[in-house]
Amino acid sequence: MEKYTIHEESAKQVKATISDPLASKKWPKFETAIAENPFYHPKYRRIKKLEEGTSFPPGTYRFKDEPLRVVYYPNKEQRVVYPLAAGTATDISYKKRSKT
């Protein structure tokens, strides 16, 4: 099975927004896991599809390896992953918005 690649320009911009040094050190772990399969990870809840209604486009996924969280969009046809945001739990919000 052909591996996925990470869009370099997007990754560079998103990686620059990570303020926590420990989270920055976990970035290579994200790249390795996503290259194998951006839709599934054997560790429970490491990768999760985000629900509709978040501030991100439909089909977006979240990778979590404390303290790092990365929101990304995988393109199946091109086999490219586009990182959209990265940071810690306090830096990045991807929870579903309430309707009130």
C-alpha positions as CSV (number, residue, x, y, z in Angstrom):
1,M,0.0,0.0,0.0
2,E,1.3,3.4,-1.0
3,K,2.0,5.8,1.9
4,Y,0.5,9.2,2.3
5,T,2.6,12.3,2.1
6,I,2.2,15.5,4.1
7,H,1.7,18.7,2.2
8,E,5.0,20.5,3.1
9,E,3.9,24.1,2.9
10,S,0.8,23.5,5.1
11,A,2.9,21.5,7.5
12,K,5.5,24.2,7.8
13,Q,2.9,26.9,8.5
14,V,1.0,24.8,11.1
15,K,4.2,23.6,12.8
16,A,5.3,27.2,13.3
17,T,2.1,27.9,15.4
18,I,3.0,25.3,18.0
19,S,4.1,27.1,21.2
20,D,4.7,24.2,23.5
21,P,8.2,22.7,23.2
22,L,7.0,19.2,24.2
23,A,4.2,19.3,21.6
24,S,6.8,20.3,19.0
25,K,8.9,17.3,19.8
26,K,5.9,15.0,19.1
27,W,5.4,16.3,15.5
28,P,7.6,13.6,13.9
29,K,5.4,11.0,15.6
30,F,2.4,12.6,14.0
31,E,4.1,12.5,10.5
32,T,5.0,8.8,10.9
33,A,1.5,7.7,12.0
34,I,-0.3,9.7,9.3
35,A,2.0,8.5,6.5
36,E,0.9,4.9,7.3
37,N,-2.9,5.5,7.7
38,P,-4.5,8.9,8.3
39,F,-7.8,7.4,9.1
40,Y,-6.9,4.8,11.8
41,H,-4.3,4.3,14.6
42,P,-4.2,1.1,16.7
43,K,-4.0,3.2,19.9
44,Y,-7.5,4.0,21.0
45,R,-8.7,7.6,20.1
46,R,-5.3,8.7,18.8
47,I,-7.1,9.5,15.5
48,K,-10.7,10.7,15.4
49,K,-12.9,12.0,12.7
50,L,-14.4,15.4,13.7
51,E,-18.1,15.8,13.7
52,E,-20.0,18.2,11.4
53,G,-20.5,21.6,12.9
54,T,-16.9,22.3,14.0
55,S,-15.0,25.2,12.7
56,F,-13.1,22.9,10.3
57,P,-14.4,21.5,6.9
58,P,-16.2,18.2,6.7
59,G,-13.9,15.1,6.4
60,T,-11.4,16.6,8.9
61,Y,-9.6,14.4,11.4
62,R,-7.8,15.0,14.7
63,F,-4.5,13.4,15.8
64,K,-3.9,13.5,19.6
65,D,-0.7,12.5,21.4
66,E,-0.6,14.6,24.6
67,P,0.1,17.4,24.6
68,L,0.0,17.7,20.8
69,R,-3.2,17.9,18.8
70,V,-3.2,18.2,15.0
71,V,-6.3,18.8,12.9
72,Y,-5.8,17.7,9.3
73,Y,-7.6,16.9,6.1
74,P,-6.6,13.7,4.2
75,N,-7.2,13.6,0.5
76,K,-7.7,10.0,-0.5
77,E,-7.3,10.5,-4.3
78,Q,-4.0,12.3,-4.1
79,R,-2.8,10.5,-1.0
80,V,-1.9,13.8,0.6
81,V,-2.6,15.0,4.1
82,Y,-3.1,18.8,4.7
83,P,-2.5,19.9,8.3
84,L,-4.9,22.7,9.2
85,A,-4.0,23.5,12.9
86,A,-1.8,22.3,15.6
87,G,-1.2,23.0,19.3
88,T,-2.2,21.9,22.7
89,A,-5.6,21.5,24.2
90,T,-5.7,25.2,25.2
91,D,-4.5,26.4,21.8
92,I,-6.7,24.5,19.5
93,S,-10.5,24.2,19.6
94,Y,-12.2,21.5,17.5
95,K,-15.3,20.7,19.6
96,K,-18.7,20.9,18.1
97,R,-20.3,24.3,18.5
98,S,-23.6,24.4,20.4
99,K,-26.7,25.7,18.5
100,T,-27.6,28.3,21.2
